[in-house]
Amino acid sequence: MSQSTPVEDERTAYRVATLPLEYSTTRINQLFTRGYNRYIIDGEDQPEDLLNDLERFGTAAFKEDVRANAAEDPFVDEPGTLAVLATLSAICVKAHSKFEHAPPRKVQVLYDIRDLYVNNLASLLREFGDGSLQQDIAEVLYAKDPGEDGPHPGRVCTGIKEMAEFGGGLYLEIPMAAASRKCLVHVDTEPGEAGELLTRVKNNCLYVPVGDFDTKYREYARRAFKKLLRVQEENLSEDQLTWLTTNESAITERIDRFIETGHHDRIWRDWNPGERTIRVLRDAIQAAPDEVATLGDFHSAKELFEAVEAYDPEADWKRDVCNRISSPRSLGNLLASQRDHRSLTIREHGNTNHYRVQESSRGVQPLDVETIEDLFELPCMANMAERLHEKKPVRKDLYNFARMVMWLPQYQDSDLETIVTDLKDVFSRWPWYDEQVTDYQIRYEFSNTIEGDTPLPMNCDNDDMQRYCIGQDECPYSIWGSLPFPDEMYDQLSETEGNRNEF
């Protein structure tokens, strides 16, 4: 008897959809086939229907109430269709020019799509069957690692029961012989402390609150979506991907609208406009006459606003920040929202507040970079430039130069062509310059990532930079500290050092 597949068997489809990390690429592609079959009528493909549905799903994911409601009432009523629409929506987002070089873990829209998928899947799971599927999932979430005698021969979860003797509520019944420490559930308390044990014991079984199952499964489903997305991306041909990204418009237009209206928090994860605001305000104060404002002194919002009004930066992102400050009152409100910033102090002065903006707290002199040429203000980069007049660059020089430029704020929203053109303009000053070779080398460097992340620029401690360094004790600058890199770079640095999980 042949094994059932997700294409024709509903229960198998639900099992693969809910536990994709336990299944092969073949089985997941069969789940996708089931979803695509919904858009075949009388043997004819219905691409417009598919496109309409994925745009509807993708744009709905932007809405917090829709994502929340999907946990109670499914937005999509079938697991194969859900997997197709969610992954195709995510592929459309990743194809947007805004995110061409952005690591997926920084794109808030992808998290929104994933959350809609996870909530929708949870409501489908709740509506399906008699609880046996939840038992299948519990095999994965709560089973102990196989011992010398192999895996536990029986079911890990032998039932989901209402337990009046435990104060009511649903519990997963797990025999002690099959249980792992993951079955021990405690009340949340301070880190390092164990709260009250919520798991109950009866007749050689552990009873785990169903709420813990929901929590653990949601975390599993978030990881699982990453695999579904990878399989879908690998499964699409170039022609199919081109058709998809060419014909999809609603998701792209929604993202464009957020960009145009300055709603960066809707498209970037952990967006913190305060850091850029303080940086621009610091620059405005530095550019202002001393009688208007000075760094390290307290000033009224009116005085600081005068400095901002007079400031005329070249970088588009800095002008955007200045344009959002429309009056002393709006500046005061903005600074009040950033009162915990390390470079800002607020004190009451009569009936008003006065504000002090200090030099960069990284302990080094900041460097304003309006153009790539400004990088040569760094002594190490000036030494590198001098050497490049004499010899062709070694790969590490080109690598560092390209990555340093890519992380500059004015290039965060630029496409690759703009960055390549600007870099070639700089490189053309050196005698070894060859347009075709340089074009290829720059593009090659920009195509390299580390697990999907843009590599960090080299810091002063890097051995390759030491060849050009004048000595850190003698230099007023630091690459990571002086350059106006965006918050995303420092977030990635922290995550690399902390070894945190990614999207």
PyMOL commands that set and color helices and strands:
alter all, ss='L'
color gray80, all
select helices_A, chain A and resi 10-18+20-22+25-37+47-60+64-69+79-94+97-99+104-106+108-127+132-142+164-166+176-178+181-183+210-235+238-247+250-260+264-266+273-287+301-310+316-323+328-336+372-377+379-388+395-406+409-411+416-427+435-447+465-467+479-482+487-498
alter helices_A, ss='H'
color red, helices_A
select strands_A, chain A and resi 40-41+44-45+159-162+170-175+200-202+205-209+298-300+344-349+352-357
alter strands_A, ss='S'
color yellow, strands_A
deselect
rebuild
show_as cartoon
